[in-house]
Amino acid sequence: MLLEGKSGLVLNVTNKNSIGWAIADLANRHGATVGVGGQNERMLEGVRKLVEGRERFKTHQVDFQDDLEIDQLAEQVAAEYGKIDFLVHSAAFANRDDLAGRFIDTSREGFKLALEVSAYSLVRVCRALEPVLADDASVLTLSYLGSVRAVGNYNVMGVAKAALESSVRYLAVDLGVRGIRVNTLSPGPINTVAARGVKGLAEMIETVHQRAPLKRRFGQEEVAGAAVYLISDLGRGVTGQVIYVDSGYNILGF
């Protein structure tokens, strides 16, 4: 098992179809003790049901917009784990109105919200958890092709993901002195609660699956596999990177 004896966090999980849950589940199956986060009490109750009856799972509540909760999480981690070997950041949000129409019409508040939740939260969580990250730990976040391409109906979230990917590079430099690596996975479109905020998701998924070089479907399982590689010792030589998990769709032109 690739993660036997290791422990880490996956923050946050919405339901059984979340990419975060797929990562947490596979990491656990590879031997890790995994703390799974929920944004609020309602989300946390769903997380508790997912881990019910499973060994080596813990649950945590943390709202990425609440500095107090983030700092309290760091205290809990220090008390319950001592040090952690990996941190998976799986959080993104934008107002639905800002994902429709023209990007130029994005509201000021909507822009700030998308950047705060989807990008700054990684920086803030890394700062809070830096003292409890083990040397040679792995930090991982999730992005999308809309960070580098103009994708219809993705709008401000594409800007937020671009900021997230840039943040990963700067964090990789800051934390690299301790051997801590920071990377991004960029899956193709997958049917999750978060992705359903993007208009035309079903058509987007079908198009990508049909056109991608591998000509086969991908989903949460493939992303989780790539994540386990990056958070295990197999990924010790990789940092500051964006790794696509989309059957190769990102390489195509017209």
Secondary structure as UniProt FT lines:
FT   TURN            2..5
FT   STRAND          7..11
FT   TURN            16..17
FT   HELIX           19..29
FT   TURN            30..31
FT   STRAND          33..38
FT   HELIX           41..51
FT   TURN            52..53
FT   STRAND          57..61
FT   TURN            64..65
FT   HELIX           67..80
FT   STRAND          84..89
FT   HELIX           96..99
FT   HELIX           103..105
FT   HELIX           108..115
FT   HELIX           116..120
FT   HELIX           121..129
FT   HELIX           130..132
FT   STRAND          133..142
FT   HELIX           145..147
FT   TURN            152..155
FT   HELIX           156..176
FT   TURN            177..179
FT   STRAND          181..187
FT   TURN            193..194
FT   HELIX           195..197
FT   TURN            199..200
FT   HELIX           201..211
FT   TURN            213..214
FT   HELIX           220..231
FT   HELIX           233..235
FT   TURN            236..237
FT   STRAND          242..245
FT   TURN            247..248
FT   HELIX           249..251
//
